[in-house]
Amino acid sequence: MTPLRFLHFDVSGDPHERVTLEAMASVSAHQWPALQAEACQLLAWLHRQHADLQGTQEDGGAWDVQLRGSTERSQDMGFEFVQSVAQLEARPESGERVRHTLDICLSVAPWLAEALDVEFGTGAL
């Protein structure tokens, strides 16, 4: 089994028809390459093992994936009250921080949910 460090899946759905595995990971810029590698490892496995079965349930597919993401930039600020003008004056206190978020939603056949759990420990069993 290849344990996942960043992607922790919530599992839902009907285990007799379709299983949904959803994960969201939010990491620092330093960890972003590792999160991408983990997601790519999971998706590469699906493509290696079952590329011909990708597609929606309605189209007869055994698995489908949706990927979304975002990047957030933030900076801590200190404030000082300037009495003469009755306003707050802001001043940066640290460098900019960047966080990347990746959302993965897999819709899979029950047998494939089991295979993903065996391979990656997704919690789908």
N, CA and C atoms as an extended XYZ file, in Angstrom:
375
Properties=species:S:1:pos:R:3:atomname:S:1:resname:S:1:resid:I:1 pbc="F F F"
N         0.845       -1.182        0.000 N   MET     1
C         0.000        0.000        0.000 CA  MET     1
C         0.888        1.243        0.000 C   MET     1
N         0.462        2.246       -0.729 N   THR     2
C         1.134        3.536       -0.772 CA  THR     2
C         0.309        4.528        0.039 C   THR     2
N         0.686        4.802        1.293 N   PRO     3
C        -0.137        5.704        2.108 CA  PRO     3
C        -0.080        7.144        1.590 C   PRO     3
N        -1.214        7.812        1.699 N   LEU     4
C        -1.313        9.206        1.280 CA  LEU     4
C        -1.035       10.112        2.473 C   LEU     4
N        -0.216       11.127        2.293 N   ARG     5
C         0.126       12.062        3.373 CA  ARG     5
C        -0.800       13.269        3.418 C   ARG     5
N        -1.204       13.753        2.273 N   PHE     6
C        -1.958       15.005        2.204 CA  PHE     6
C        -3.445       14.800        1.921 C   PHE     6
N        -3.755       13.828        1.104 N   LEU     7
C        -5.133       13.609        0.672 CA  LEU     7
C        -5.837       12.654        1.625 C   LEU     7
N        -6.821       13.170        2.330 N   HIS     8
C        -7.632       12.374        3.254 CA  HIS     8
C        -9.059       12.408        2.725 C   HIS     8
N        -9.551       11.257        2.318 N   PHE     9
C       -10.821       11.194        1.608 CA  PHE     9
C       -12.012       11.011        2.539 C   PHE     9
N       -13.077       11.738        2.220 N   ASP    10
C       -14.402       11.496        2.790 CA  ASP    10
C       -15.122       10.617        1.782 C   ASP    10
N       -15.726        9.557        2.284 N   VAL    11
C       -16.359        8.575        1.411 CA  VAL    11
C       -17.870        8.626        1.616 C   VAL    11
N       -18.604        8.655        0.509 N   SER    12
C       -20.066        8.656        0.591 CA  SER    12
C       -20.623        7.925       -0.624 C   SER    12
N       -21.929        7.792       -0.651 N   GLY    13
C       -22.584        7.163       -1.788 CA  GLY    13
C       -23.111        5.794       -1.444 C   GLY    13
N       -23.669        5.160       -2.435 N   ASP    14
C       -24.237        3.825       -2.291 CA  ASP    14
C       -23.171        2.801       -2.667 C   ASP    14
N       -22.728        1.973       -1.708 N   PRO    15
C       -21.659        1.020       -2.008 CA  PRO    15
C       -22.046       -0.044       -3.035 C   PRO    15
N       -23.320       -0.093       -3.424 N   HIS    16
C       -23.748       -1.057       -4.441 CA  HIS    16
C       -23.825       -0.433       -5.829 C   HIS    16
N       -23.778        0.909       -5.895 N   GLU    17
C       -23.916        1.565       -7.198 CA  GLU    17
C       -22.742        2.469       -7.553 C   GLU    17
N       -22.458        3.443       -6.709 N   ARG    18
C       -21.385        4.409       -6.986 CA  ARG    18
C       -20.866        4.954       -5.673 C   ARG    18
N       -19.570        5.120       -5.571 N   VAL    19
C       -18.933        5.641       -4.365 CA  VAL    19
C       -18.250        6.956       -4.728 C   VAL    19
N       -18.417        7.951       -3.868 N   THR    20
C       -17.774        9.244       -4.070 CA  THR    20
C       -16.682        9.411       -3.025 C   THR    20
N       -15.484        9.720       -3.480 N   LEU    21
C       -14.350        9.987       -2.600 CA  LEU    21
C       -13.937       11.434       -2.833 C   LEU    21
N       -14.008       12.233       -1.780 N   GLU    22
C       -13.660       13.650       -1.896 CA  GLU    22
C       -12.537       13.984       -0.922 C   GLU    22
N       -11.550       14.711       -1.420 N   ALA    23
C       -10.442       15.154       -0.575 CA  ALA    23
C       -10.102       16.595       -0.915 C   ALA    23
N        -9.746       17.335        0.122 N   MET    24
C        -9.258       18.695       -0.058 CA  MET    24
C        -8.001       18.820        0.796 C   MET    24
N        -6.944       19.277        0.192 N   ALA    25
C        -5.698       19.495        0.920 CA  ALA    25
C        -5.243       20.924        0.676 C   ALA    25
N        -4.822       21.581        1.745 N   SER    26
C        -4.323       22.948        1.667 CA  SER    26
C        -2.928       22.960        2.274 C   SER    26
N        -1.946       23.384        1.481 N   VAL    27
C        -0.551       23.289        1.907 CA  VAL    27
C         0.201       24.587        1.622 C   VAL    27
N         1.338       24.718        2.273 N   SER    28
C         2.224       25.860        2.027 CA  SER    28
C         2.874       25.711        0.650 C   SER    28
N         3.458       26.785        0.176 N   ALA    29
C         4.146       26.753       -1.116 CA  ALA    29
C         5.256       25.706       -1.112 C   ALA    29
N         5.893       25.527        0.034 N   HIS    30
C         6.975       24.545        0.160 CA  HIS    30
C         6.455       23.114       -0.036 C   HIS    30
N         5.235       22.829        0.413 N   GLN    31
C         4.673       21.479        0.324 CA  GLN    31
C         3.903       21.228       -0.971 C   GLN    31
N         3.650       22.269       -1.750 N   TRP    32
C         2.852       22.153       -2.962 CA  TRP    32
C         3.377       21.094       -3.931 C   TRP    32
N         4.681       21.024       -4.217 N   PRO    33
C         5.159       19.975       -5.125 CA  PRO    33
C         4.861       18.563       -4.609 C   PRO    33
N         4.947       18.345       -3.306 N   ALA    34
C         4.664       17.021       -2.749 CA  ALA    34
C         3.178       16.679       -2.874 C   ALA    34
N         2.312       17.647       -2.658 N   LEU    35
C         0.875       17.406       -2.823 CA  LEU    35
C         0.558       17.092       -4.282 C   LEU    35
N         1.142       17.849       -5.192 N   GLN    36
C         0.923       17.576       -6.615 CA  GLN    36
C         1.395       16.171       -6.977 C   GLN    36
N         2.551       15.785       -6.459 N   ALA    37
C         3.091       14.456       -6.747 CA  ALA    37
C         2.162       13.366       -6.225 C   ALA    37
N         1.605       13.581       -5.036 N   GLU    38
C         0.692       12.595       -4.458 CA  GLU    38
C        -0.569       12.457       -5.316 C   GLU    38
N        -1.149       13.585       -5.721 N   ALA    39
C        -2.341       13.549       -6.570 CA  ALA    39
C        -2.019       12.881       -7.906 C   ALA    39
N        -0.874       13.201       -8.472 N   CYS    40
C        -0.472       12.607       -9.750 CA  CYS    40
C        -0.249       11.106       -9.620 C   CYS    40
N         0.285       10.666       -8.495 N   GLN    41
C         0.495        9.238       -8.257 CA  GLN    41
C        -0.845        8.496       -8.266 C   GLN    41
N        -1.829        9.045       -7.583 N   LEU    42
C        -3.156        8.441       -7.532 CA  LEU    42
C        -3.799        8.419       -8.921 C   LEU    42
N        -3.752        9.550       -9.615 N   LEU    43
C        -4.373        9.633      -10.941 CA  LEU    43
C        -3.626        8.785      -11.973 C   LEU    43
N        -2.313        8.722      -11.867 N   ALA    44
C        -1.533        7.885      -12.784 CA  ALA    44
C        -1.886        6.412      -12.590 C   ALA    44
N        -2.080        6.003      -11.335 N   TRP    45
C        -2.479        4.618      -11.051 CA  TRP    45
C        -3.827        4.320      -11.714 C   TRP    45
N        -4.791        5.237      -11.545 N   LEU    46
C        -6.098        5.036      -12.175 CA  LEU    46
C        -5.963        4.911      -13.692 C   LEU    46
N        -5.153        5.758      -14.289 N   HIS    47
C        -4.976        5.711      -15.743 CA  HIS    47
C        -4.236        4.451      -16.181 C   HIS    47
N        -3.226        4.046      -15.421 N   ARG    48
C        -2.495        2.818      -15.767 CA  ARG    48
C        -3.395        1.589      -15.673 C   ARG    48
N        -4.159        1.517      -14.612 N   GLN    49
C        -4.964        0.327      -14.353 CA  GLN    49
C        -6.282        0.303      -15.131 C   GLN    49
N        -6.911        1.478      -15.300 N   HIS    50
C        -8.283        1.494      -15.809 CA  HIS    50
C        -8.574        2.686      -16.725 C   HIS    50
N        -7.626        3.068      -17.563 N   ALA    51
C        -7.834        4.225      -18.450 CA  ALA    51
C        -9.054        4.034      -19.339 C   ALA    51
N        -9.265        2.812      -19.807 N   ASP    52
C       -10.379        2.546      -20.715 CA  ASP    52
C       -11.739        2.598      -20.022 C   ASP    52
N       -11.750        2.676      -18.692 N   LEU    53
C       -13.002        2.715      -17.933 CA  LEU    53
C       -13.328        4.105      -17.398 C   LEU    53
N       -12.544        5.114      -17.793 N   GLN    54
C       -12.829        6.465      -17.313 CA  GLN    54
C       -14.064        7.013      -18.012 C   GLN    54
N       -14.940        7.604      -17.217 N   GLY    55
C       -16.153        8.211      -17.749 CA  GLY    55
C       -17.231        8.218      -16.689 C   GLY    55
N       -18.273        8.938      -16.951 N   THR    56
C       -19.369        9.018      -15.990 CA  THR    56
C       -20.117        7.687      -15.934 C   THR    56
N       -20.849        7.491      -14.862 N   GLN    57
C       -21.651        6.282      -14.714 CA  GLN    57
C       -22.681        6.195      -15.842 C   GLN    57
N       -23.260        7.335      -16.193 N   GLU    58
C       -24.259        7.375      -17.261 CA  GLU    58
C       -23.683        6.919      -18.600 C   GLU    58
N       -22.389        7.176      -18.804 N   ASP    59
C       -21.733        6.771      -20.048 CA  ASP    59
C       -21.101        5.389      -19.951 C   ASP    59
N       -21.344        4.687      -18.841 N   GLY    60
C       -20.804        3.344      -18.667 CA  GLY    60
C       -19.409        3.303      -18.075 C   GLY    60
N       -18.898        4.426      -17.611 N   GLY    61
C       -17.561        4.465      -17.028 CA  GLY    61
C       -17.543        3.946      -15.600 C   GLY    61
N       -16.377        3.487      -15.173 N   ALA    62
C       -16.209        2.992      -13.804 CA  ALA    62
C       -15.641        4.062      -12.885 C   ALA    62
N       -15.086        5.125      -13.476 N   TRP    63
C       -14.549        6.199      -12.636 CA  TRP    63
C       -14.499        7.509      -13.408 C   TRP    63
N       -14.606        8.564      -12.637 N   ASP    64
C       -14.493        9.907      -13.191 CA  ASP    64
C       -13.881       10.793      -12.111 C   ASP    64
N       -13.243       11.854      -12.511 N   VAL    65
C       -12.567       12.729      -11.547 CA  VAL    65
C       -12.841       14.189      -11.889 C   VAL    65
N       -12.964       14.989      -10.849 N   GLN    66
C       -13.029       16.443      -10.983 CA  GLN    66
C       -11.924       17.022      -10.109 C   GLN    66
N       -11.180       17.948      -10.673 N   LEU    67
C       -10.082       18.605       -9.958 CA  LEU    67
C       -10.342       20.106       -9.917 C   LEU    67
N       -10.121       20.697       -8.761 N   ARG    68
C       -10.219       22.153       -8.596 CA  ARG    68
C        -9.108       22.583       -7.657 C   ARG    68
N        -8.804       23.850       -7.693 N   GLY    69
C        -7.781       24.342       -6.782 CA  GLY    69
C        -7.812       25.847       -6.663 C   GLY    69
N        -7.021       26.332       -5.730 N   SER    70
C        -6.909       27.779       -5.536 CA  SER    70
C        -5.569       28.092       -4.889 C   SER    70
N        -5.187       29.343       -5.007 N   THR    71
C        -3.984       29.851       -4.353 CA  THR    71
C        -4.381       31.070       -3.542 C   THR    71
N        -3.967       31.085       -2.285 N   GLU    72
C        -4.263       32.216       -1.399 CA  GLU    72
C        -2.955       32.851       -0.953 C   GLU    72
N        -2.936       34.152       -0.978 N   ARG    73
C        -1.773       34.903       -0.515 CA  ARG    73
C        -2.206       35.757        0.664 C   ARG    73
N        -1.401       35.753        1.712 N   SER    74
C        -1.755       36.552        2.888 CA  SER    74
C        -0.496       37.141        3.514 C   SER    74
N        -0.729       38.160        4.311 N   GLN    75
C         0.367       38.829        5.005 CA  GLN    75
C        -0.181       39.364        6.319 C   GLN    75
N         0.528       39.086        7.414 N   ASP    76
C         0.124       39.635        8.706 CA  ASP    76
C         0.336       41.139        8.703 C   ASP    76
N        -0.592       41.814        9.340 N   MET    77
C        -0.520       43.271        9.409 CA  MET    77
C        -0.602       43.709       10.870 C   MET    77
N         0.151       44.726       11.194 N   GLY    78
C         0.024       45.384       12.488 CA  GLY    78
C        -0.708       46.703       12.271 C   GLY    78
N        -1.354       47.182       13.294 N   PHE    79
C        -2.102       48.433       13.157 CA  PHE    79
C        -1.744       49.377       14.290 C   PHE    79
N        -1.800       50.620       13.967 N   GLU    80
C        -1.571       51.663       14.964 CA  GLU    80
C        -2.674       52.698       14.797 C   GLU    80
N        -3.238       53.121       15.909 N   PHE    81
C        -4.258       54.158       15.869 CA  PHE    81
C        -3.565       55.512       15.814 C   PHE    81
N        -3.892       56.291       14.804 N   VAL    82
C        -3.333       57.632       14.646 CA  VAL    82
C        -4.397       58.605       15.142 C   VAL    82
N        -4.180       59.101       16.349 N   GLN    83
C        -5.184       59.927       17.012 CA  GLN    83
C        -5.473       61.216       16.253 C   GLN    83
N        -4.455       61.824       15.660 N   SER    84
C        -4.641       63.126       15.005 CA  SER    84
C        -5.635       63.073       13.844 C   SER    84
N        -5.748       61.906       13.199 N   VAL    85
C        -6.691       61.771       12.085 CA  VAL    85
C        -7.780       60.737       12.380 C   VAL    85
N        -7.754       60.170       13.571 N   ALA    86
C        -8.733       59.165       14.012 CA  ALA    86
C        -8.870       58.021       13.005 C   ALA    86
N        -7.706       57.450       12.624 N   GLN    87
C        -7.690       56.335       11.674 CA  GLN    87
C        -6.688       55.284       12.123 C   GLN    87
N        -6.864       54.098       11.583 N   LEU    88
C        -5.885       53.039       11.789 CA  LEU    88
C        -4.868       53.093       10.662 C   LEU    88
N        -3.614       52.967       11.030 N   GLU    89
C        -2.542       52.917       10.040 CA  GLU    89
C        -1.994       51.494       10.043 C   GLU    89
N        -1.999       50.881        8.880 N   ALA    90
C        -1.542       49.495        8.754 CA  ALA    90
C        -0.076       49.454        8.364 C   ALA    90
N         0.604       48.422        8.869 N   ARG    91
C         1.987       48.182        8.460 CA  ARG    91
C         2.226       46.672        8.399 C   ARG    91
N         2.837       46.217        7.335 N   PRO    92
C         3.122       44.786        7.207 CA  PRO    92
C         4.052       44.326        8.321 C   PRO    92
N         3.781       43.126        8.849 N   GLU    93
C         4.622       42.585        9.918 CA  GLU    93
C         5.485       41.418        9.470 C   GLU    93
N         5.171       40.814        8.363 N   SER    94
C         5.964       39.672        7.901 CA  SER    94
C         5.848       39.567        6.390 C   SER    94
N         6.625       38.665        5.830 N   GLY    95
C         6.560       38.441        4.392 CA  GLY    95
C         5.262       37.757        3.995 C   GLY    95
N         5.013       37.751        2.721 N   GLU    96
C         3.801       37.135        2.193 CA  GLU    96
C         3.849       35.616        2.359 C   GLU    96
N         2.700       35.041        2.723 N   ARG    97
C         2.559       33.589        2.805 CA  ARG    97
C         1.634       33.139        1.675 C   ARG    97
N         1.961       31.993        1.107 N   VAL    98
C         1.159       31.444        0.019 CA  VAL    98
C         0.680       30.054        0.425 C   VAL    98
N        -0.613       29.786        0.197 N   ARG    99
C        -1.183       28.456        0.426 CA  ARG    99
C        -1.882       28.010       -0.855 C   ARG    99
N        -1.648       26.758       -1.188 N   HIS   100
C        -2.296       26.152       -2.351 CA  HIS   100
C        -3.302       25.122       -1.850 C   HIS   100
N        -4.469       25.119       -2.459 N   THR   101
C        -5.506       24.157       -2.104 CA  THR   101
C        -5.867       23.348       -3.341 C   THR   101
N        -5.966       22.035       -3.150 N   LEU   102
C        -6.357       21.129       -4.227 CA  LEU   102
C        -7.561       20.327       -3.758 C   LEU   102
N        -8.605       20.300       -4.585 N   ASP   103
C        -9.805       19.499       -4.332 CA  ASP   103
C        -9.867       18.395       -5.376 C   ASP   103
N       -10.057       17.174       -4.902 N   ILE   104
C       -10.224       16.031       -5.796 CA  ILE   104
C       -11.540       15.357       -5.451 C   ILE   104
N       -12.347       15.121       -6.462 N   CYS   105
C       -13.598       14.386       -6.276 CA  CYS   105
C       -13.601       13.223       -7.267 C   CYS   105
N       -13.572       12.013       -6.728 N   LEU   106
C       -13.619       10.807       -7.543 CA  LEU   106
C       -14.987       10.163       -7.400 C   LEU   106
N       -15.569        9.790       -8.505 N   SER   107
C       -16.808        9.022       -8.518 CA  SER   107
C       -16.441        7.678       -9.131 C   SER   107
N       -16.571        6.607       -8.339 N   VAL   108
C       -16.043        5.310       -8.779 CA  VAL   108
C       -17.044        4.186       -8.535 C   VAL   108
N       -16.877        3.123       -9.303 N   ALA   109
C       -17.640        1.901       -9.077 CA  ALA   109
C       -17.184        1.294       -7.743 C   ALA   109
N       -18.059        0.561       -7.058 N   PRO   110
C       -17.696       -0.007       -5.754 CA  PRO   110
C       -16.430       -0.861       -5.782 C   PRO   110
N       -16.257       -1.684       -6.808 N   TRP   111
C       -15.069       -2.534       -6.866 CA  TRP   111
C       -13.798       -1.696       -6.998 C   TRP   111
N       -13.905       -0.550       -7.665 N   LEU   112
C       -12.744        0.320       -7.817 CA  LEU   112
C       -12.468        1.092       -6.527 C   LEU   112
N       -13.514        1.416       -5.776 N   ALA   113
C       -13.322        2.045       -4.462 CA  ALA   113
C       -12.520        1.118       -3.559 C   ALA   113
N       -12.830       -0.172       -3.611 N   GLU   114
C       -12.082       -1.153       -2.816 CA  GLU   114
C       -10.629       -1.233       -3.271 C   GLU   114
N       -10.407       -1.237       -4.575 N   ALA   115
C        -9.037       -1.297       -5.099 CA  ALA   115
C        -8.238       -0.059       -4.696 C   ALA   115
N        -8.868        1.109       -4.727 N   LEU   116
C        -8.192        2.342       -4.297 CA  LEU   116
C        -7.842        2.287       -2.817 C   LEU   116
N        -8.722        1.711       -2.026 N   ASP   117
C        -8.443        1.599       -0.599 CA  ASP   117
C        -7.273        0.657       -0.343 C   ASP   117
N        -7.226       -0.444       -1.058 N   VAL   118
C        -6.111       -1.388       -0.904 CA  VAL   118
C        -4.802       -0.730       -1.321 C   VAL   118
N        -4.822        0.001       -2.418 N   GLU   119
C        -3.593        0.611       -2.955 CA  GLU   119
C        -3.148        1.845       -2.186 C   GLU   119
N        -4.106        2.683       -1.739 N   PHE   120
C        -3.752        3.981       -1.158 CA  PHE   120
C        -4.300        4.234        0.244 C   PHE   120
N        -5.104        3.333        0.779 N   GLY   121
C        -5.670        3.550        2.109 CA  GLY   121
C        -6.642        4.708        2.143 C   GLY   121
N        -7.552        4.770        1.173 N   THR   122
C        -8.480        5.891        1.071 CA  THR   122
C        -9.618        5.833        2.082 C   THR   122
N        -9.808        4.690        2.727 N   GLY   123
C       -10.904        4.548        3.685 CA  GLY   123
C       -12.213        4.168        3.028 C   GLY   123
N       -12.161        3.684        1.791 N   ALA   124
C       -13.379        3.364        1.054 CA  ALA   124
C       -13.941        1.986        1.382 C   ALA   124
N       -13.240        1.186        2.157 N   LEU   125
C       -13.755       -0.164        2.479 CA  LEU   125
C       -14.742       -0.134        3.607 C   LEU   125
